[in-house]
Structures are given as C-alpha cells and as structure tokens.
Amino acid sequence: MNQPFEFQVPDDYERRIEAARAALDVVPRNENWENAQRFLANPPSREDVEAAQREAEQAMAALAEFQQIRHTGRDPDQTTEVVIDAAGQLHGLTFGVDAVRLGNHGLANAIGLAWADAEDARAESQSAYASRSGALGGGSTPADQVLADIEFALSAREHERFEAATEDGLGKLAVNLRGRLTDVVFLQNNVLNLTDRHSLAEQLAAALKRAQAAAAALAGEIAAVHYARLG
C-alpha cells in the first residue's frame, strides 16, 4: 500500500541552511561540495518549499484517488461485464443468464466488447487525470523524459502476446504487453453446456490475471532499465 506523502518544513529551516553553509568549510572540496555550494548559495525560501509541499500533497492525493477508480464495461446485449482498475488490471468478470444462448463465438465476442467498453471508460478517466495533474504542475524534467522513453519502448513491443489457459481446459486467452485483452478462444464445443457461467467466469478471470502478470513482469523489466538512468 502506498504511504501518504508527509513532509514538514522544520521550524529552524533557515538556521539549518546557515549550519550547512558553515559545514562546507570543513568538508572535502569535490564534486559533491560544488553541488552543495551551488545549492546553498541560493536555497529555496521557506515559502517556496511550503508551496512545493502543498503541490506534492495535492498530487499524491489525486493519484491515490485515481488508483482506486474501477471501470466497468458491458457488451451491447448486457450479457457480460468486465471490471478493470486504473492500470487496466482485471478485477471482475461475470456472465448474465443470457450468456448461455451466445455459443462459443458469441461469448468470446461479448467478452471482447465488454473489455473494450471498460477500456474506453479507463481512457476517459486517464485523460481527466492527466489534465488535472498538468494543472497541479509538472513539466519537462529528466523523469519526464524517462517516462516518455518507457512509453516508446512499450509501444515498440505492444504486438507481443502473453497467453494463459483455463485450468479446466475449456479456453485460453491472450493479452498484450500493456495487459489489454486481445484474444479469447474456447477449446471445447458449447462450453456453457460443460460448465456453469459462474465457474467459467472464474476460470477465465484467473487465466487472464496470470497472463496480465506475465505481461506486467516484462513491462516492469523494460521500465527498470530506463529508471536506472535516474540513479
């Protein structure tokens, strides 16, 4: 669980700045000394630090709120419901009573349509969050460039697929590197004649989560390479 952002400007902030300046007289004059000297020559004011603190608190609160959002999607006939979180990870898959009349192809298509509907809602939420985050600050920083490079690297490998089969052997599915559903295939005829809709939903959801976990692991490795540049 993410810890809340907490930072308080110390009451003796200005005195600490003066003490740090005095300490420069007795430490080795190397690259670190030069960096410290440049900072202490014109340190941020108490007001600037407090303003930055407020912006950080607002940004963390907005991020926490965004991460808790769930996006629900349904197919046009309301036979299938998909729930995903802000990162696109699956949180729920259910079939209504009318799903039994769809057949394998229709059911696979309904899952895809419900997922796409949930993704549309997620994209709208992301756009709103990005606009809000921009209003809170942001800009061009080394971290921003790293994020842009990660996005480019993920886009270049978005065609890769991560598959998982249900434990009962009735179906398999695939997601892309971003964890988005790309394929649903049933391996037996009329699967809802072989199992009930609740069990099938549970099996598919478990398989999908395994596929997403594999995709997330690789995406994390790609991101880590770029984050390492920040030191």
C-alpha positions as CSV (number, residue, x, y, z in Angstrom):
1,M,0.0,0.0,0.0
2,N,1.3,3.5,-0.9
3,Q,2.3,5.5,2.1
4,P,0.8,9.0,2.3
5,F,3.1,11.9,1.4
6,E,4.3,13.6,4.5
7,F,6.9,16.4,4.8
8,Q,7.0,19.4,7.1
9,V,9.4,22.3,6.7
10,P,11.3,22.4,10.0
11,D,10.9,25.4,12.3
12,D,14.6,26.0,12.2
13,Y,14.8,25.7,8.4
14,E,16.8,28.9,8.0
15,R,19.2,28.0,10.8
16,R,19.9,24.6,9.2
17,I,20.8,26.4,5.9
18,E,23.3,28.5,7.7
19,A,24.7,25.5,9.5
20,A,25.1,23.7,6.2
21,R,27.0,26.6,4.8
22,A,29.3,26.6,7.7
23,A,29.9,22.9,7.3
24,L,31.1,23.4,3.8
25,D,34.3,24.9,5.2
26,V,35.4,21.6,6.7
27,V,34.4,19.0,4.1
28,P,36.5,18.0,1.1
29,R,36.1,20.2,-2.0
30,N,34.9,17.6,-4.5
31,E,32.0,17.4,-6.9
32,N,29.6,16.9,-4.1
33,W,30.9,20.0,-2.4
34,E,30.5,22.0,-5.6
35,N,26.9,20.9,-5.9
36,A,26.1,21.7,-2.3
37,Q,27.8,25.1,-2.6
38,R,25.7,26.0,-5.7
39,F,22.5,25.0,-3.8
40,L,23.4,26.8,-0.6
41,A,24.3,29.9,-2.5
42,N,20.7,30.4,-3.4
43,P,18.5,28.0,-1.5
44,P,14.7,27.9,-1.9
45,S,12.8,30.1,0.5
46,R,10.6,28.7,3.2
47,E,7.6,29.9,1.2
48,D,8.9,28.1,-1.9
49,V,9.4,24.8,0.0
50,E,6.0,25.0,1.6
51,A,4.4,25.7,-1.8
52,A,6.1,22.7,-3.3
53,Q,4.9,20.6,-0.3
54,R,1.3,21.6,-0.9
55,E,1.6,20.7,-4.6
56,A,3.1,17.4,-3.8
57,E,0.4,16.6,-1.3
58,Q,-2.3,17.5,-3.8
59,A,-0.6,15.4,-6.5
60,M,-0.4,12.4,-4.2
61,A,-4.0,12.7,-3.1
62,A,-5.1,12.9,-6.8
63,L,-3.0,9.8,-7.6
64,A,-4.4,7.8,-4.7
65,E,-8.0,8.8,-5.8
66,F,-7.2,7.8,-9.4
67,Q,-5.7,4.4,-8.4
68,Q,-8.9,3.5,-6.6
69,I,-11.2,4.0,-9.6
70,R,-12.8,0.9,-11.1
71,H,-14.1,0.9,-14.7
72,T,-17.0,-1.3,-15.7
73,G,-17.7,-2.4,-19.3
74,R,-20.5,-4.4,-20.8
75,D,-21.3,-5.8,-24.2
76,P,-24.3,-4.2,-26.1
77,D,-26.6,-7.0,-25.1
78,Q,-25.6,-6.8,-21.4
79,T,-24.6,-10.5,-21.2
80,T,-21.0,-9.9,-20.0
81,E,-19.5,-7.5,-17.5
82,V,-15.8,-6.7,-17.1
83,V,-14.3,-4.6,-14.3
84,I,-10.7,-3.2,-14.6
85,D,-8.7,-0.8,-12.5
86,A,-6.8,2.4,-13.4
87,A,-3.8,0.2,-14.6
88,G,-6.1,-2.0,-16.7
89,Q,-5.8,-5.0,-14.4
90,L,-8.8,-7.2,-14.2
91,H,-11.0,-7.1,-11.1
92,G,-14.1,-8.8,-12.2
93,L,-15.7,-10.9,-15.0
94,T,-19.3,-12.0,-14.8
95,F,-21.8,-13.5,-17.2
96,G,-25.5,-12.9,-17.1
97,V,-28.1,-15.5,-17.5
98,D,-28.5,-14.7,-21.2
99,A,-24.8,-15.6,-21.9
100,V,-25.8,-19.3,-22.2
101,R,-27.5,-18.6,-25.5
102,L,-24.5,-17.0,-27.2
103,G,-22.4,-20.0,-28.1
104,N,-18.6,-20.0,-28.0
105,H,-18.1,-17.4,-30.7
106,G,-20.7,-15.1,-29.4
107,L,-19.4,-15.4,-25.8
108,A,-15.8,-14.6,-26.9
109,N,-17.1,-11.6,-28.8
110,A,-19.1,-10.4,-25.8
111,I,-16.1,-10.6,-23.6
112,G,-14.0,-8.5,-26.1
113,L,-16.8,-5.9,-26.4
114,A,-17.2,-5.6,-22.7
115,W,-13.4,-5.2,-22.3
116,A,-13.3,-2.5,-24.9
117,D,-16.1,-0.7,-23.2
118,A,-14.2,-0.8,-19.9
119,E,-11.1,0.4,-21.7
120,D,-13.0,3.4,-23.1
121,A,-14.0,4.4,-19.6
122,R,-10.4,3.9,-18.4
123,A,-9.1,6.1,-21.2
124,E,-11.5,8.9,-20.4
125,S,-10.5,8.7,-16.7
126,Q,-6.8,8.8,-17.6
127,S,-7.4,11.9,-19.8
128,A,-9.2,13.7,-16.9
129,Y,-6.4,12.7,-14.5
130,A,-3.7,13.9,-16.9
131,S,-5.4,17.3,-17.3
132,R,-5.7,17.6,-13.5
133,S,-2.1,16.6,-13.0
134,G,-1.0,19.2,-15.5
135,A,-2.9,21.8,-13.7
136,L,-1.1,20.9,-10.5
137,G,2.3,21.4,-12.0
138,G,4.7,19.0,-13.9
139,G,6.9,20.0,-16.8
140,S,10.0,18.8,-18.6
141,T,12.3,17.0,-16.2
142,P,14.7,14.0,-16.5
143,A,11.9,11.9,-15.0
144,D,9.5,13.1,-17.7
145,Q,12.0,12.0,-20.4
146,V,12.4,8.6,-18.8
147,L,8.6,8.1,-18.8
148,A,8.5,9.1,-22.4
149,D,11.2,6.6,-23.3
150,I,9.4,3.9,-21.4
151,E,6.2,4.7,-23.3
152,F,8.1,4.4,-26.6
153,A,9.7,1.1,-25.6
154,L,6.4,-0.4,-24.6
155,S,4.8,0.8,-27.8
156,A,7.5,-0.8,-29.9
157,R,6.8,-4.2,-28.2
158,E,3.0,-3.9,-27.9
159,H,2.5,-6.6,-30.5
160,E,3.8,-9.3,-28.1
161,R,1.2,-11.6,-26.7
162,F,1.0,-13.4,-23.3
163,E,-1.3,-16.4,-23.2
164,A,-2.8,-18.4,-20.4
165,A,-5.3,-21.3,-20.5
166,T,-8.0,-22.1,-18.0
167,E,-7.2,-24.9,-15.6
168,D,-10.3,-26.8,-16.7
169,G,-9.0,-26.8,-20.3
170,L,-12.1,-25.1,-21.7
171,G,-10.5,-21.9,-23.0
172,K,-7.4,-19.7,-23.4
173,L,-6.9,-16.1,-23.8
174,A,-4.1,-13.6,-24.5
175,V,-3.2,-10.0,-23.5
176,N,-0.6,-7.6,-25.0
177,L,2.3,-6.1,-23.2
178,R,0.1,-3.5,-21.6
179,G,-2.2,-6.2,-20.2
180,R,-5.1,-5.5,-22.6
181,L,-7.2,-8.4,-23.7
182,T,-6.5,-9.4,-27.4
183,D,-7.9,-12.9,-27.8
184,V,-10.4,-15.3,-26.3
185,V,-10.6,-18.9,-27.7
186,F,-12.7,-21.7,-26.4
187,L,-11.2,-25.2,-26.8
188,Q,-14.4,-27.3,-26.4
189,N,-17.7,-27.0,-28.2
190,N,-20.5,-25.2,-26.3
191,V,-18.5,-24.6,-23.2
192,L,-21.6,-23.4,-21.2
193,N,-23.1,-26.8,-21.7
194,L,-20.0,-28.3,-20.0
195,T,-19.8,-25.9,-17.0
196,D,-21.9,-23.1,-15.4
197,R,-21.4,-19.5,-16.2
198,H,-20.1,-18.6,-12.8
199,S,-17.4,-21.3,-12.9
200,L,-16.4,-20.3,-16.4
201,A,-16.1,-16.7,-15.5
202,E,-13.9,-17.6,-12.5
203,Q,-11.6,-19.8,-14.7
204,L,-11.3,-17.2,-17.4
205,A,-10.6,-14.4,-14.9
206,A,-7.9,-16.5,-13.2
207,A,-6.2,-17.2,-16.5
208,L,-6.4,-13.6,-17.6
209,K,-4.8,-12.5,-14.4
210,R,-1.9,-14.9,-15.0
211,A,-1.4,-13.5,-18.5
212,Q,-1.5,-10.0,-17.2
213,A,1.0,-10.8,-14.5
214,A,3.4,-12.2,-17.2
215,A,3.0,-9.0,-19.2
216,A,3.4,-6.8,-16.2
217,A,6.7,-8.6,-15.3
218,L,8.2,-7.9,-18.7
219,A,6.9,-4.3,-18.7
220,G,8.5,-3.8,-15.3
221,E,11.8,-5.1,-16.6
222,I,11.7,-2.7,-19.5
223,A,10.8,0.2,-17.2
224,A,13.5,-0.6,-14.7
225,V,16.2,-0.3,-17.4
226,H,15.1,3.3,-18.1
227,Y,14.5,4.2,-14.5
228,A,18.1,3.2,-13.7
229,R,19.2,6.3,-15.6
230,L,17.8,8.4,-12.8
231,G,20.4,7.0,-10.4
